[in-house]
Amino acid sequence: MTKQHRQPPGPLRSGEVGRRLDVFMHGRVIAALDSPNARTVKLTYADDAREVTGGLSCSLPVSIRQHSGQVVSHWLGGLLPDRSEVLNRWRALYGIKRLDPYAMLWHVGQDVAGAAAFVHPETSPSIGGFERVTDQQIGDRLREIATDSTAWAASSAQGQFSLAGAQAKFALARTSTGWAATTGQMPSTHIFKPAIPALADQDLNEHLTMRLAASVGLPVAPTEVAKFDGERALVVTRFDRRQDSQGEWLRIHQEDTVQARGLSPTRKYEAQSGRDVFDITRLLRQHVTGAHAEHDVDYFIDALAFNWLVVGTDAHARNYSLLHSRTATRLAPLYDLNSYLPYRGDRSVSLSMRIGFSERDPDAIGREAWDELARDCRVDPGEVLRRVRLMSEQLLDESREVIEVSRGGWDSPLPDRLADAIAAHVTGCLSRLRQ
């Protein structure tokens, strides 16, 4: 049954924001954000916050009651889109004069990645609901984004959501009666992503790459390709949401590995002072719970191997995330997987993270690079090489069938092009692994 809702209050005056936001998680206030100006932001945990969470971030633990400065601002910035054009459009839409993440979350902080919701102090956390969305309305949103890739915000400004990343997208909830926009504290459940305009059938490519990852045993977010009023999109089930026994959708807290280190969201690529393989394995050993740490290190290395085999050039540090409960932390399922092979041609490309001490060229990586990576990450080189070979052989044997089964009825040359390119590239990878 749809709950009644009301619009949260807007800025105090045109172009201004309130100085305080309450941070809700699982129905309780766990912290307050205080920001009297764009240069100052302070996070203060509630006395009983540790009953709900270990903290908003590995970089903002609840064991330290108050945090301030760049580490807070960086973490908040990681909840927002990467593209400055999108942020500028939102500032114009909401009349925001300040440029800092806090000011933006005053307007779009109620449905973000993870379990936190940023709520005006005057707004009850129980207020919210669903507004049914038709296929035609979804198609209209997709057409709007195709025409203007900065058009992420709902025209009505009702759904106060923010999705991080560079690709245009929007979020809706799947209900028993169909798709719906969420208001207030109701969580969205799925993300809609049209194809990147410069890459033909990129939505289908991402779906097929995700299915290939699942076929070799990697945990991935479920995806489907669907049409809405003639417009196609990739629909991704959010891994930071789950259904309880009554069918209600609940939030799961998460953050990407750049947020977990307290760094600026711009530092996502290793080549631009971002996180490298060793740093992420160290992060996992520091924060993943107990014996799960080494399992998740292995899982991360397997994900690196997969991105090498499919030439996933955008597998940067913000495309790896942690899931947090009150007492445990784990590496999240994979998301945003894309093979560049269908678009590569004769172009030279680089992976986002080095394999070994120096190699980011997927055509130069072989046994020696994987041996270097294993030793650097303090794992058994022989076991890493065995797993990488096994994944290579599995993709070579099964990728064409997986692609054929997963392509659906879409009329596109991309699936065959992807299958041919994977077969050729993985054959070369296997040869270098055996040298």
URCOR-V731207 format. One line per field, one symbol per residue. phi: phi as a letter, one per 40 degrees, with the letter a starting at -180 (. if undefined). psi: psi as a letter, one per 20 degrees, with the letter a starting at -180 (. if undefined). burial: 1 if it has 9 or more other C-alpha atoms within 8 Angstrom, else 0. A space follows every 10 residues. Layout:
phi=???
psi=???
burial=???
This chain:
phi=.cccabcccc ddbdgbbccb bcbcafgbcb abbbacaccb abbbccdbcc cbachcadcb cccbcbbagc cccccccccb dccccccccc ccccgcccbc cdcccdbbcc bbcgbcbbbc dcbcccciab bdbcdcccdc cccccccacc cccddcfccc bbbchcccaa bbbcbcbhca cbbfccccbb bbbcccdcbd fcccccdccc cccccbgccb ccbababbfg bcacbbcccc baccccgccb cbcaacccdc cgbccccccd cbgccbdccc ccdcccbccf ccccdccccc cccccccccb fccbcccccb bbbbbcbabb ccdcafcacc dcbcgcccbb ccbcbgcacb cccbcadccc cccccccfbc dccccccccc cccccccbcc cccccccgcc caccdccccc ccdcccdccc ccccc
psi=ppqqrqpqqa qgrpjrqqiq pqoqpljqoi rqppniriip pppoqqhjhi ihqirhqhim qihohpqrbh hgggghhiir qhphhghhgh gggikphqiq hghgihhkjh nrpaiqpopq hippiipraq opprhghghg gghghhhoii mhpphikgom rpprrhqprr qrpprijaqq qqqcjpqriq pporqphiop khghggghhg hgghhjjppq pqqqpqqoli pqqpopppik qqpaijjppq qpqrqrhggh ikrpiilhph ilkaqrgghh hggghhhqpc iighghgggg hhhggghghj mnikmahijp rqppahjqpq prqqrkpppi giigcjqprq qhqqobhipi ohiipbgggh gggghhjlro hhgghghggg gghgghhihg gggghiibjp nqigghgggg hgggghghgh ghhi.
burial=0000100000 1000111101 1111110011 1111100101 1111110011 0111111111 1100101110 1111111111 1100011011 1000110001 1111111111 1111111111 0010101111 0010000111 0111110011 1110000011 1111000111 1111000011 1111111111 1111110000 1111111111 1111010101 1010101110 1111111111 1110000011 1111111111 0111101111 0001111001 1111101110 0110011011 1110111111 1110111111 1111110011 1111101111 1101000000 1111110011 1100111011 1111111000 1001101110 1111110011 0111001000 0001101111 1110111111 01100
